[in-house]
Amino acid sequence: MPLKDLPPDARPREKLLARGPGALSDVELLAILLRTGIKGKGVLQMARELLELKKNESETDGFDGIAGLLHATADDLKRIKGLGPAKRAEIVAVLELSRRALAQQLKERTIFATPDAVKHYLQLHLAAKPHEVFAVLFLDVQNRLLAMEELFRGTLTQTSVYPREVVLRALHHQASAVVLAHNHPSGTVQPSRADEALTQTLKATLALIDVRVLDHVIVAPGEALSMAERGLL
C-alpha cells in the first residue's frame, strides 16, 4: 500500500514525529531512510525486502534484520530492484556514521565504561568480512581508544599472527593496553583452542613491554563474545 493511502498517524515519518523513533518498527525506520518506492513496489515493501536480503544467492538466511543489514556492502544492495546509487549510498553512509560515532565514543571514554560499545564497534568493522581478520584496539593509559588496526588476515593461529608486529604497533602508538579482536566468518563466536593459545601468547609477549591485554573479542554478524567476560584471560 502506498504511504499516501495510509492514515496520517500510520505513516512512518508522521508517526516518528508524533510518537518518537521507538514507536516504529525496523521496516518503518528503514522506509523513512529510503523515502520513496518505485512503480509497483511501495517504500515499505522495499524496506521489508532489504531486511530479508540474503548475503549471497546461495544462502537461505537473510541479513537478520537491521543489525545484519548494517553489514551489507553497496554491491549487496544492488540486488534490490529500485534501489539506485543514491539510496545505496545513503544506507552505506549510515553504517559509516555508526562506526565513526562509536569510535568517537571510545576515544572520549574509558573502554571499561562502554563494554557493549566496544563489541558493537568491532562488529561494525569485522563481522561482515568473508575471511578471518585479526585486529587490535590500542588504548592509552586511561583505556581510551588511540587507534584500531587490522594486522593479519587468514586462519588465525600462533604462527599466522606475529607477536613481534603487534609489539611494534603498540610501541608506535605508545599504547598502555590493547583489546585483541577477530571475526569468525562461520557465524559462531565460540573461541577455539587456537584462539585461547594465541591470546595467552600475545598476553605474555606484550607484558614484556608493559602493555596489558584487556580482552579478546570474537565477533560474527549480530553476535560478539568477550573472552575476558568468560574468564579466558
MIRO-239120 format. One record per residue (C-alpha): residue in one letter; chain; x, y, z. Coordinates in steps of 0.2 Angstrom, whole numbers, plus 5000, padded with zeros to 4 digits. Layout:
<pts>
  residuo  cadena  east  north    up
        A       A     X      Y     Z
...
</pts>
This chain:
<pts>
  residuo  cadena  east  north    up
        M       A  5000   5000  5000
        P       A  5007   5017  4995
        L       A  5011   5028  5010
        K       A  4998   5041  5004
        D       A  4984   5029  5006
        L       A  4989   5026  5025
        P       A  4980   5036  5038
        P       A  4992   5050  5043
        D       A  4996   5043  5060
        A       A  5002   5027  5052
        R       A  5014   5035  5040
        P       A  5032   5032  5046
        R       A  5038   5050  5046
        E       A  5022   5057  5054
        K       A  5022   5043  5067
        L       A  5040   5046  5072
        L       A  5037   5064  5074
        A       A  5022   5061  5085
        R       A  5027   5046  5095
        G       A  5046   5046  5094
        P       A  5058   5033  5085
        G       A  5055   5020  5097
        A       A  5037   5018  5092
        L       A  5042   5012  5074
        S       A  5046   4995  5068
        D       A  5063   4992  5059
        V       A  5053   4992  5042
        E       A  5046   5009  5046
        L       A  5063   5016  5051
        L       A  5071   5010  5035
        A       A  5057   5016  5025
        I       A  5060   5034  5031
        L       A  5078   5032  5026
        L       A  5073   5026  5008
        R       A  5059   5039  5007
        T       A  5051   5033  4991
        G       A  5047   5016  4982
        I       A  5046   5013  4964
        K       A  5031   5009  4952
        G       A  5023   4993  4958
        K       A  5034   4992  4974
        G       A  5030   5004  4989
        V       A  5043   5010  5000
        L       A  5038   4999  5015
        Q       A  5039   4984  5003
        M       A  5056   4989  4998
        A       A  5062   4991  5016
        R       A  5055   4974  5020
        E       A  5065   4966  5006
        L       A  5080   4975  5012
        L       A  5078   4967  5029
        E       A  5076   4950  5021
        L       A  5091   4952  5009
        K       A  5102   4937  5008
        K       A  5121   4939  5009
        N       A  5123   4929  4993
        E       A  5111   4920  4982
        S       A  5117   4903  4989
        E       A  5112   4907  5007
        T       A  5095   4903  5014
        D       A  5096   4915  5028
        G       A  5094   4934  5026
        F       A  5104   4948  5034
        D       A  5094   4945  5050
        G       A  5086   4962  5052
        I       A  5094   4979  5054
        A       A  5109   4973  5063
        G       A  5113   4961  5049
        L       A  5109   4974  5036
        L       A  5122   4985  5043
        H       A  5135   4973  5037
        A       A  5129   4974  5019
        T       A  5140   4982  5006
        A       A  5135   4993  4992
        D       A  5136   4978  4980
        D       A  5125   4968  4991
        L       A  5112   4981  4990
        K       A  5112   4981  4971
        R       A  5101   4966  4971
        I       A  5086   4975  4977
        K       A  5076   4981  4962
        G       A  5073   5000  4963
        L       A  5087   5003  4975
        G       A  5098   5016  4965
        P       A  5115   5023  4968
        A       A  5109   5037  4979
        K       A  5099   5026  4991
        R       A  5113   5013  4992
        A       A  5125   5027  4996
        E       A  5113   5033  5010
        I       A  5112   5016  5018
        V       A  5131   5013  5017
        A       A  5134   5031  5024
        V       A  5123   5027  5039
        L       A  5134   5012  5043
        E       A  5150   5023  5042
        L       A  5142   5036  5053
        S       A  5138   5022  5066
        R       A  5157   5017  5065
        R       A  5163   5035  5067
        A       A  5151   5038  5081
        L       A  5156   5023  5091
        A       A  5175   5027  5088
        Q       A  5172   5045  5095
        Q       A  5164   5037  5110
        L       A  5178   5025  5113
        K       A  5191   5039  5111
        E       A  5182   5050  5124
        R       A  5178   5037  5137
        T       A  5187   5023  5145
        I       A  5184   5006  5137
        F       A  5178   4999  5154
        A       A  5164   5011  5154
        T       A  5157   5006  5137
        P       A  5160   4987  5135
        D       A  5145   4985  5124
        A       A  5150   4999  5113
        V       A  5167   4990  5110
        K       A  5158   4975  5105
        H       A  5146   4985  5093
        Y       A  5161   4994  5086
        L       A  5171   4978  5082
        Q       A  5155   4970  5075
        L       A  5153   4985  5063
        H       A  5171   4984  5057
        L       A  5174   4965  5057
        A       A  5158   4954  5057
        A       A  5154   4955  5038
        K       A  5172   4951  5032
        P       A  5172   4935  5022
        H       A  5189   4930  5029
        E       A  5196   4930  5046
        V       A  5204   4946  5051
        F       A  5214   4950  5067
        A       A  5213   4967  5073
        V       A  5220   4977  5089
        L       A  5212   4991  5098
        F       A  5227   5002  5105
        L       A  5222   5011  5121
        D       A  5230   5025  5131
        V       A  5234   5025  5150
        Q       A  5216   5029  5153
        N       A  5210   5015  5142
        R       A  5203   5026  5129
        L       A  5205   5022  5110
        L       A  5220   5028  5101
        A       A  5218   5018  5085
        M       A  5212   5002  5078
        E       A  5222   4992  5066
        E       A  5218   4976  5056
        L       A  5235   4967  5056
        F       A  5233   4950  5049
        R       A  5221   4940  5038
        G       A  5218   4922  5036
        T       A  5216   4907  5048
        L       A  5222   4913  5064
        T       A  5235   4903  5073
        Q       A  5250   4906  5084
        T       A  5260   4905  5068
        S       A  5250   4917  5057
        V       A  5249   4931  5070
        Y       A  5266   4938  5073
        P       A  5268   4944  5091
        R       A  5283   4955  5085
        E       A  5272   4965  5074
        V       A  5259   4968  5087
        V       A  5273   4974  5099
        L       A  5279   4986  5086
        R       A  5262   4993  5083
        A       A  5259   4995  5102
        L       A  5276   5004  5104
        H       A  5271   5015  5089
        H       A  5255   5021  5097
        Q       A  5263   5022  5114
        A       A  5249   5011  5120
        S       A  5247   5006  5138
        A       A  5234   4992  5134
        V       A  5226   4983  5120
        V       A  5210   4974  5116
        L       A  5213   4960  5103
        A       A  5199   4955  5091
        H       A  5195   4944  5077
        N       A  5180   4938  5067
        H       A  5173   4921  5064
        P       A  5165   4920  5046
        S       A  5157   4904  5051
        G       A  5145   4913  5062
        T       A  5150   4905  5079
        V       A  5158   4916  5092
        Q       A  5164   4902  5102
        P       A  5183   4903  5105
        S       A  5194   4888  5098
        R       A  5209   4881  5107
        A       A  5219   4890  5094
        D       A  5211   4907  5099
        E       A  5215   4903  5118
        A       A  5233   4899  5114
        L       A  5235   4914  5103
        T       A  5228   4925  5117
        Q       A  5240   4919  5130
        T       A  5255   4920  5119
        L       A  5251   4939  5115
        K       A  5247   4942  5133
        A       A  5264   4936  5138
        T       A  5273   4944  5124
        L       A  5265   4961  5127
        A       A  5268   4960  5146
        L       A  5287   4961  5142
        I       A  5284   4979  5136
        D       A  5272   4983  5150
        V       A  5256   4983  5139
        R       A  5241   4974  5146
        V       A  5229   4964  5136
        L       A  5212   4969  5142
        D       A  5201   4957  5132
        H       A  5200   4947  5116
        V       A  5183   4949  5107
        I       A  5177   4937  5094
        V       A  5163   4944  5083
        A       A  5151   4937  5070
        P       A  5136   4945  5062
        G       A  5124   4950  5076
        E       A  5134   4942  5090
        A       A  5150   4945  5100
        L       A  5160   4936  5114
        S       A  5172   4943  5126
        M       A  5185   4931  5132
        A       A  5188   4942  5147
        E       A  5170   4940  5152
        R       A  5171   4921  5150
        G       A  5186   4921  5162
        L       A  5198   4915  5147
        L       A  5211   4929  5150
</pts>
